[in-house]
């Protein structure tokens, strides 16, 4: 629900009637504190939300590269000539054993947040820190 702009102006919230709700942090924001993109995305100006927007763009470019390498039956990791054998739990790309790690991660599910074991490529492992922030 769109309320008043919750982004800070100096030491307090802006308070101007909001125009949208940020898809990343869930805060209402006004036209001065965010943007509504042509494709329907609503993103406020908070630095974390702007970093998430940039990360998504990089992630799609990364996935395209992995898909191309996998199409040639190669590991998704750039410059690796090995055949893939395992899949990343997040990006679903195929990688050789050297370019995946098994990690304990938290996932939000219907029953709440649960810890699970996941196989991750380096790219997806690095992204986890940003996406754990609200």
Helices and strands as residue ranges (DSSP letters): E 8-9, E 12-13, E 20-21, E 28-29, G 31-33, E 34-36, E 42-44, H 47-71, E 86-87, E 94-95, G 97-99, E 100-109, E 112-121, H 122-131
